[in-house]
Amino acid sequence: MQKRRLGILEIWNLSFGFLGIQMGFALQNANASRILQNFGADVSHLSWFWIIAPLMGLIVQPIVGHYSDQTWTKLGRRRPYFLVGAVLASVGLVLMPQADIFIAFMPALWVGAGMLMIMDASFNIAMEPFRALVADNLRSEQRTLGFSIQTVLIGIGAVIGSFLPYALSNYFGVSNEAPAGSVPTHLILSFIIGAIVLIISILITVFTTKEYSPEEMKAIEKAKAEADEVDYIEDEEIKESKLSDIFTDFVKMPETMRQLSWVQFFSWFALFGLWVFSVPAIAQHYYGLAPDDASSEAFNEAGDWVGVLFSVYNLVSVFVALSLPKIAKYFGRKKTHAYALFIGGFSLLSIYFLPNENWLILSMIGIGVAWASILAMPYAILAGSINPKKMGVYMGIFNFFIVIPQIINALIGGPLVKYLYGNQAVFALVMAGVSMLLAGYLVTNVKDVDEKK
């Protein structure tokens, strides 16, 4: 017995829920700093608010991965988790930009930060099982395609989410102005639409995707062992595993995972800097605004333009992701990922040097190349080195190397901007470029055990 070879539509449906997740995530990435500034947050404190996101990932994803490995319900193993995550994330999306309605109980800034925490925890509950679901359901030779299609859907959702506020304001006449301390109407409406799309897309995956039962997975593993002429060993330890075993699994992680951890560290350190500081950096560097300007018409224009730029890099990632299987087949997965990270690193550096904000589209094209590869290639490389019975927990542990660099950047990013960069947030993007170039160098040392030589 072996896993069935899935058709393109089946692989598409397998990850369709990620479209909604990433639409909500894109709305958060492009607008959370702006919303928090609307509610009174200082630029140098933004990264401290954003520390909520990686902390939730650090806590939630390994736990969800551990329990989803051992879950079997009428909805399957992974699907119950991302369904619950989608519902909770939708609540956060609706309420975050409307946090000022709770000012009778506590400051809007606190409520906004709380809703950001709910969204991040919920996105993490939903995201981790999707990675494991692709690895569970696809043969080894289809995994690069599976994660690439997942990246396409991520890109589509992110394009819509990033561009939506600009479109509502410029094409549908929804107001992008608001009194000091409040969020513009076009942002509130964008977040509500994002919540609706999130629920619908998750339901499509839930009702169109089947999962292999524990008995079927055992039969598949036994058949593979026989085909490889190795002994099949019944692994009773998995049935009795405890939550504390996450720490044991961490220590026993495969060599490939250890090598990829450093690549992930510097890649996501860079991405966090991009997401947190793009609005203030571009508002200051290209619109000539003061660091404390968070409510002027020019500031909102800069924020909308950042949304457009983010939609550009996500749109580029869609087309790059479609090409990744062929590119990786020609160059190999390691070289493909290294080249993409180099392109992304130089593109981040270019943000400082370009003549005006319109030229930043070129920077976003390069960042889109890196983003597509970051979302697909590390997982395609990793999946072949993991015991299938531990797929969920190791995908969750792998998230450590996404969230830890973000936590570090969150702690030091704001003070660096304030004390080292003289409140000029654009230098945080320069630092991000250097970090991504280093990630590109490190990926060349990774051992891809599942790649055909």
Disulfide bonds with the S-S distance in Angstrom:
none
